[in-house]
C-alpha cells in the first residue's frame, strides 16, 4: 500500500470516528453524560471521547509519515472502537430503555456496546506496549507474547458477547446470541482464563519495553521514558481514591492526564517528523504535564497531611499543598522543558554530551570504514535529525559513504569537511521540516562536530588509499610475474632450446664433418652469448645491477658518463650529499628510474646545453632534474615516460611534478617518502 493510500485510509478512519461521535451527540449523548457524576463522566465518557478523537488522528499522522507502521493502524482502530462504544450505548438506551421499539437494530447496538469497549482499551495496553515504538517486536522470540495478547482479547470479547442473560450495558434485554449455558461458567472463564492471560500479556509487553530500554540508543530510551510515564499517568487515573478534596483533584488530574496519553505517544513515535508543529507540541506537552504534575503533588500532600493530622486543620492542609505546588513549579517546568527539548531536538543544548557520545561511538567502531556510519548515527540521534550523510571525494551521486535516515527533499545544510588544509568531503544534514530551519546554536554545534567528522573522513580516505596501494602492488607483482613468464617462455626459452638442439647436431657431425661441426659450435656460442645478454636485460629490468654493485649515486654518475660520451653538446652535473645515507631498496630503484628517465628525456627532446641532477635527503628523498632547454609544452603529449615517473612516485606514497620554468627549460621534481618504503 502506498503512502498516499495509507494516509487517506487513516484519515477516513479518523473521519468515521468523528462522525460516530457526532451521531452520539445527536442521540443525546450529552444527556446521558449529564446523568453521570463528575467522577463517572471522567472515568467512562471522557476517556472514550478523547480516545475516539485523538487516537485516530495520531494513528493517521504516524501512517502518513511512517507508512506501514503497525501502531498507526492500532491507534486508528482503537480510537474508532472508543467512539463506537459511546454511540452504541446511547443508541441502545434510546431504542431499548427510553422508547422500546422506536429505533431499528437497538438490540444489536446494545449487544455491540457490551463488548466493543474491550477492543478500544485492551489492544493499547498489550500490542501498544509490545510494538512500541517502531511497530515491530523486539525480536522473533517475543511472538508468543503477541499470540497470548490476541488470545486474551479474543477470549474476553467472546465471553462477553456470548454470555447468556441480561446484556452488559442494556440490562432490560437478554443477550440475543447468548449460549444455553450457565452464566456462572462465563464468569469463571473470565476470572480464571481471561484476566490472568491478559495480565500475562501486559507483563510480557512491559518486559519487552524493559528489554528495548536496556538495549536501545539514547533516542529510543527517551521514547520509552515518555511512553511509560504516560502509561503511569493512566494507571493513576484509574486508581481508587477517597476523600472529597483528593477525589476532586483526582478527577481534575484525569481530565489533564487522559489527553496526554495520545499526545505523548504520538510525539514519542514521530519525534522529528512533526513538520513544523514542534513548538506547539512542545508547549502542549510541557504545560499539560506541568498541570498534571502539580495536581499530583497537591493530591499527594493532601493525602499525607490528612493521614498525619487525621482530618484536622483542613485550611492548613490545603495551604500546605498549594505551597508545595508553588515551590515545585519552577523546577518542574525547567525539568519538563529539558525533557521535551531532548525528545524533540536531542542534545543540541548540551554540546559536551554530543561530543562525548560521538567520541564513544568512534571508539567502539571496529575499523576506519565503520567510523563514519557510527558518526552520522550519533549526530542524527543526538540532534534528532531525519537525515545525516557524509560524502567523500569520489562517491557516486546519491550514494554517500555513510548515511542515516531518509532525505526529506528540502534543501539540506552542507558543512564542508577539511583536514590539514585539504578537502576531505562534506557533511550533509537535512532540516527537520520544510518550515523549520536549524537554529544558530545547532549550526555552531554542527560546525564543531565537522572537525571531528573530518578526522574520521580523513582516516577513511587514508584507509582507502592504503587498500588501493596494496591492490596496485598485488596487481603490479602479478603483471611483473606475467611479463617474466612471457619473456622467459617466448624469448629465452626457445633460444635455449635451439642451442640444445644445435649442440646435439654438432655432436652428430663431429666425427663425420669436423669443420661443419666447428662452424655450428661457433654459431651456438653467439646464440648462447645472446641468451646471456637477454638474461642480463631481464635482471636489469627487475633491478639495475649497478645499484647493487655501486650504489645509487655512483650508478647515476656512471649513467651520466655514458650519456655524455654519446652527446658532447649536453653537460650534466650531479649535486648530492656524498655519501648518501642507506636508503630502502624500493626508494633507490624509483629514484634511479625517475632520474634516468628525466635525463634521457632532456637528451632526446629538450635541445638543452646543460642539465642538473640534484639529490637531497630529509624526511624524504628529493630528486630534481632541471634543464635550460625549450621546456615542456603546456599540454604535454601522452607518453609512457612521464606517466611511469608519476606512477613510481605514487607507489611509494610520494609525488612527481613536471613543470615548465619561467626562464625556459623544464624541472622534474619527485619526492619519495623514506618511511613509506
N, C-alpha and C positions, 0 to 999 in steps of 0.2 A: 504494500500500500504506500502511495507516495505521501510526501509531507503535506501537500495541499489537501489531499483526500482525508488524511488523518485529522488535520486541523478542522476541516469542515464537519467531519463526523463528530468531533469533540464539541464544537460549538452547537451542533444540532442537539446533542445530549443536554448541554447546558441550557439551550433554549427550551427544550421539552421540560426539563426540571423546573425552570422558572414558570412556565405555563401551568404546570401541575400545581405549583404553589399559588398561582393566581386563581386557578379553579378552586383551590381550598378556601381562599378568601371569599370567592363568590358563594360557596356553600355555607358561609357563615362561620368560617374557622375562627375569626376573632371573637365571635360569641362563645364558642367552645372554650377559647382561651380565657375569656372573661370570667367563666365559672370556676377557673382553677385558682388556687392560691399562688402567691408570687413564687414560692419555692417549687411548687409543682410545674408552674409555667417554665421556669428556668431549666428544671431537670428534664422535661419532656418536650414541650412545643418549641422552646427557644433553640435547643440544640439541633433539632431537626430542621428548623428554618435556616439556621446558619449553615449547617452542613449541606442542605439542599441548594443553597445559593452559592456558597463559596467553593465547595469541593469540585463541582463540575467545571468552574472557571479555572481553578488551579490545575485540574487534570488536563484541560484543553491547552493551557499555556505550556504545560510540560510536553504535550504531544506536538505542538507547533514548533517547539524549539529542540526537542529531543525525540524525533519520530521513533515509534516502536517501543517506547518506554512503558513497561507494564504498570507502573504506578499511575501514569496518566489515565489509562483506562480504568484502573481500580477506583481512583478518586471520582471519575465521572459517573460510574455506575453506582457507587456507594452514595454519592450525593443524590442521584435520581431516586434511589431506594428510600432515602430520608424524606424526600418530597412526597413520594407515593404513600409513605406511612401516614402523613398528615391528611392528605386528600382522601385516601381510602377510609380512614377513621371517620372523618366528618361526613363523607357520603353515606357510610353505613349508619351513622347516627340520624341523619335526615331521613333515610329510607326505611329504617327498622324501628327507631325509637320515636322520633318526633312525628312522622307521618307514615305509618306502615303501608307499604304498597304503592307509595307515590313515586318512588324512583326505581327504574328498572335496574336489575343487577345489584341491588343493595346488599343482598346476602353474599354475593360473590365478593363485593368490596369489603364486607366485614371479614370474610374468610381470608382475603389477602392481607388486610390490616393486622390480622392476628400473628402473622409470621414475617412480614416483609421488613419489619424494623430490625430483625436479626441480620438481614443482608446489608443493612446500612451501617452497622456497628462492628460486627464480628470480623469481617474481612480487614477492617482498618487495624485492628489490634493483633491480627495474625499475619496475613500476607503483607499488610502495610509495613510491619516491623521487619519481617523476613526479607523483603525485597529492597528495603531502603538502604542506600539512596540511588543505586544505579538500575533498579528494576530487575536485578538478577539475584540468584542465590549466591552466597559467599563462595561456595564450591559445590561440586556434584554430590558430595556426601550429605548435604543438607536436604536432599529431596524427600527423605522420609518425613521430615517436619512439615514440609509442604503438603504431603499426602494426608498427614494427620489433621492439619488445619482444614483441608477440604472435607474430610470425613466428618469432623466435628460440626462444621457449619451445615453440611448436608443433613446429618442426622438430627441436628437441632431443628431445622426447618421441617423435616419430615415428622418429627414428634409433635410439633405444634399444629401442623397442617392436617394431620390425620388423627388427632386426639378426639375421641367422642365427647359428646356433651356440649355445654354452652361454649360459644366462641369466646376467644380471649378478650376482644375489645367490643363485643356486642353480645352480652350475655343473655339477651332476650331471645335469641335463636340458637338452635343447636348447629353443630358443625355438619354441613351437608356431605362432607367427604370423610366423616369420622368412621373409623373402623369398628366393627362389632366386637370390641374387646374391652375389658375393664379399664376405666380411666386411670386407676391407680397404677396400672402397668406402665403407662406412658410417663407418669410422674417418677416412677422408679428408674426408667430408662434415662430420663433427664438427669436425675440425681447421681446415678451410678455411671452412666455412659457419656452423656453429652458434656456436662460441665467438667468432669475430670479430663476428658480428651481435649476439650477446648483449653483448659488450663495448661495441659502439656504443650499444646501448640503455641500458646502465648509465651510460656517459659522458653520453649525452643527458639522462638523468634528473638526474644531478649538475649539468649545465649549467642545467637548468630550476630546480633548487634555488638555484643561484647567482643566477639572474635574479630569483627570488622574493625572495631576501635583499636584493638591491640595491634593489628597488622596494617592498619591504614596509614596514609600520609597525614600531614598536618591538616590539609583541607578536608579530607574525609573525616577526621576526628572532629573538626569544627561542625560539619554537617550533623554528625551523630549526636554531639552535645546539644545542639539546638533542638533536635528531634526528641531526644529523651527527656529534656526539660519540659518541652511542650506536652508530651505524654504524661509526665508527672503532674502538670497542672490539671489535666483532665481527671487524673486519679483523685486529686484533691477536691475537685468539684463534686464527685460522687461520694465523697466520704461523709458519713453521718455526723452532724454537729448538733449541739444543744445550746440552749440559752438564746434569749431574744436578740441581744446585741450581736453575738457571734453569728447567729443564724442570718441576720440581715447582711452582715459583712460577707458571709459565705455566699449568699445569693448575688451580691454585687460583684464579688470575685468571679463567680461563674459567668456573669454577663461579660466580663472582660476576657476571661481565660478561654472560653469556648471559641470565639473568633480567632484567637491567637494560634490555635492548633492548625487550621488550614493555611493561615498566613505564614507561620513559621516553617511548616512542611514545604510549602511552595518555594519559599526563599532558599531553604536548605538544599532542595533538589536543583533549582535553576541557578542560583548564585549569580554568576557573571553573564547570564543570558536574559537579563531583565530589561534590556533595550531602553535605557534612559530613565526608568522609573525608580532607580536605586534610591534617590533622595527621599521620595515619598515613602517607599517601603522602609527605608531606614528609620524615618521619623515614626511611622506607624508601629514598627517593632519596638523601638526604644520606649515610646510613651505608653504603648499598650502593656509591655512587660513592666514598666515602672509603676503603672496603676495597679497591676495585678500583684506585684511585689509589695507595694505599700499596703494594700488591703490584707495580704497575707501576714505582714508584720503586725498590722493593727489587730487582726484576729488572734494571732499568737500571743501578743502581750496581754490582751483581754483575757484569754483563757488562763494564762499563767497567774495573773494577778487575782482573778476571780477564785482560782483554786487556792491561792495563798490566803486571801482575805475572806474567803467563804461568803461572798456576796455583799460584804460591807464596803463602804466608801466608793459607791458606783461613780460619782463625778471624778474622784481622783484616778480611778482605773481608766476612765475614758480620756482624761487629760494626759495620763502617762502614756497611753497607747498613741495618742496624737503626737506627743513629744518624740516618741521613738521614731515615728514615721518622718517627722521633720528633721531629726538628726541624721537619719539614714538616707534621706532623699538625694542629697548631692553625691555621696559616694556611690549609691546605686545607679544614679544617672550616668556618672562617668564610666562605671564598670560596664553598664549595658551599651553605652556608645562605643566603647572599645571592642566589645564582643561583636556588635553589629558591623563595625568597620572591618574587623578581622574576617567576618563571614563574607561580606560583600566585596571587600577590596584587598584582603590579605594583610601582609606585614608592611605596607607602604609607610606606615607611621613609625616603624621600628627598623631602620636600616641595619642596625647591628645584628638583629635576628636574621635578616635576609642574608647578610654576608656570612654569618656563622652557618646557616643552613646550606648555603651554596658551597662553603668550604667542606662541610661534612659529605655532601653528595660527591664532590670531586675526589675526596679521599677514598670514598667507597667504590669509585669506578675502577674496574679491573684493568683497563687498557686506555691508551690515548683515544681510540675511536669511541669508547664508551663515555668519555668525559662530556662531550657536547650534548648527547641526549640527556644525561643526568643534569647538565647545566640548564637547558631550556625547560626541563620538567620542574626544576627547583624554582626558576623565575616565574613560570606560569602559576605554580602552586602558591608561591609567596604573595604575588600581586593579584591573583585571581584574574589572570588574563586568558582570553579564549584561544589565543594563538601566539606562539613564540617559535621562531625559527632562526637558525644560524646558517648563512650562506657563505661558502668558501669559494675562492677563485677556482674556476674550472667546473663548478657544479652545473649540471644541465638545468635549463629553465624549468621552474615549477617542481624541482626535485632537490631541495636543500639537503645539506649533510645531516642536520638534526632538526626535527620538527616536533612540536607538541600542540595538539588541538587541531582545529579546523579554521581555515581562513574565513573571515566574515565578509569579504567583498569590499568593505570600505578601505579607504587609503590607509595603509599601515604606517607606523612610525619606524623610520630607518635610522639605525645608530651605526656609524662606521666603526670598524674594529681595526686598530693599529697596534703593532708591537715592534719596538725598536725602530720606529720611523717608517716601517713597511706596512702596506695594506694587507691584512690577513682575512678580510671578509666583512660581513655586516650582520648586525642583529636586527631582525625584523619582528616587530611587535604589533599586534592588532589591537584596535580600540575595543572597549567592552560593548559599545553600542554606537549606532550611527549618530546619536545626539550627545554622546559623552566622550570628550577628549581626555587625554591623560593630564593630570594636574602637574603644575611646575615641580612639586616635590617628587612626583613619580618619575618625571623626566630626569631630574637630577640623580635620583637613585639608579635609574637605568644607565645613565652616563657613567656612574661609578661602577656599576656592575659590568659595563662594557669593557673596562680594563681587565677584569678577571676573566671575562669570556674571551678576550683577545689572547690571553696567555694560553687558555685551553685550545683555542683555534690554532695558534702557532704550534703547539705541541702536535696537533693532528696533522698539520701541514708537514712538519718535520718527519712524523711517522710515515706519512705517505711518500715523502721524498726518499726516505730510507728504504722503503719497500720497493719503490721504482728503481733505486740504485742497485739493490740486490737482484732485482729481476734483470736489469741490464747486465750485471756481472754474470748471472747464470746464462743469459742468452749469449753474451759475448764469449763465454767459455765454450759453450756448445758450438757456436759458429767457428771458433778457432779450431776446435776438435774436428769439425766437419771439413774445414779448409785443409788441415793437416792430412786428414784421411784422403781427401781428394788428390792432394799433391803427391802423397806417397803412393796412392793406388794408381793414379793416372799418369804420373810422371816418372818418379823414381822407381816404382815397382816394375813397370815394363822395361825400363832401361837396364836394371839389374838382371831381369830375366833374359834379355837379349845378350848380355855379357855372358851369362851362364851357358846359353846355347852356343855362343861363339867359342867359348873355352872347350866345349865338347867337340865342336867341329875341328878346332886346332889340334886336339889330341888325336882325332881320327886321321888327320892329314900329316901328322908329324913324321911318320916313317916313310910314307909313300911320296910326299912332296914337301920336304922341309922348308923350302923357300916360300911357298904359299902359306904354310903354317906360320912362319915368322911374320909375314906381312899381315896376316889375320890377327896375330897377337898384338902387333903394333896398333892396329885399329882398335882392338879391345882395350888397350891401355888408354887411348884417347877417350873412349867411351867411359871407362872407369873414372878417369880424371873429371870428365863432365859430371858423373854421378856425385863425385866428392864435392864439386862446386855447387851442385844442386842442394846437397845436404847442408853445406855452409850457408847457402842462401836461406834455406828454411829455418836454420838455427838463428841466423841474424834477424829474420822477421819476428821470431819469438822474443829475443833479447839481443841487442847488439853485443857481439863478443868483446868489443872494445871497452864496454863498461866494466866487464869482469876483469879484463886484462889490465886496463889503465886507470879506470875511474871516470867520473863524469867530466871533470874539467879537462884532463888530458885527452879524453876521447873527442870532446868538442874541438880542442885545439888541433888534433890530428885531422878532423873533418875540414876545418878551416884551411889547413895547409894544403890538403888535396884539392880543395876548391880553388885556392889561389894559383896553383900550378896550371889549372885549366883555364883560368880567366885572369890575365895580368892586369886588366883595367879596373878590377874591383879589389879594394883594400878592406879587409875585415879585421877589426880589432876586438879583442876579448877583455872584458873587465870582470873580475870576480875575486872574492876572498880566496887566498891560497895559503894553506889548503882548505877545501870545503869540509865542513863537518860531516860526519856519517849521515847519509840520507837513506830513507826507505827505498827499497828496490823499485816499487811502483812509481815513486816520485822521480827517481833517476831516469827510468825509461820514458816517462811522459815528458820530462824536461828535455831529454836528448831528441826525442821525436819532434817536439814543437820547435826547438831551436834549429834543427837541421832543415825542417820543412820551411820555416820562415826564411832562413838564409838562402835556400835553394830558390824560393820564390823571388828573392831580391836579385839573385844572379840571372834568373830567366826573364823576369818581366819588368823590373824596376828601372833598368838603364842607369843604375846608380854608380857613383865613383867610390863611395865609402859606405861602410856598414859597421854598426856597433852591436856587439852581443854583450849584454850585461847580466850577471847573476848576482842576486842578493839574498841572504838568508836571515830571516827573522822568525816570526810566528809561522810564516810560510816561505816557500822558495819562489822568488820573483825572477821570471825570465823575460828580458826585454830585448827586442831586436828592432833597431832603428836605422833607417837609411835616408839618403838625400836624393832619391830618385824621383820619378814622375808622380808617385803617390797612387794609392789605391783609388779606383773610381768611386764616386758617391754611391752607385748601385753596383757593387762588385758582382761579376758573373758567378753563377753557382758552380762550384768545383769541389773536388774531393779534399784538396789540401786545407782550405780554411775550415771546412766542416770537421775534418779529422782533428785539427788542433783544438777546436772548441770541445769536441767530444772527449778527447783525452783529459782536458782540464776538468770537465764536468764529472767524469767518472770518479775523480778524487775529491769532489765537492768544491772545486775551485772555479776559476773563470779565465777566459781568454778573450781579449778585446783587440780587434784590428781597427785602427783609426788613421785617418789622413791628417798629417801635420799641417799647420797653417803656413809655415815657410816652405813647404814642399817635402815630399817624402812620406814614408809610412812608418807607423810604430805598431809592433805586436807586443802586447803586454799580457803575460799569463801569471796568475797567482795560484800556486799549488800548495794547499794546506799540508803541513807535515803531520799533524795529529790524525787527520782522516786516514792517512796511509798506514 
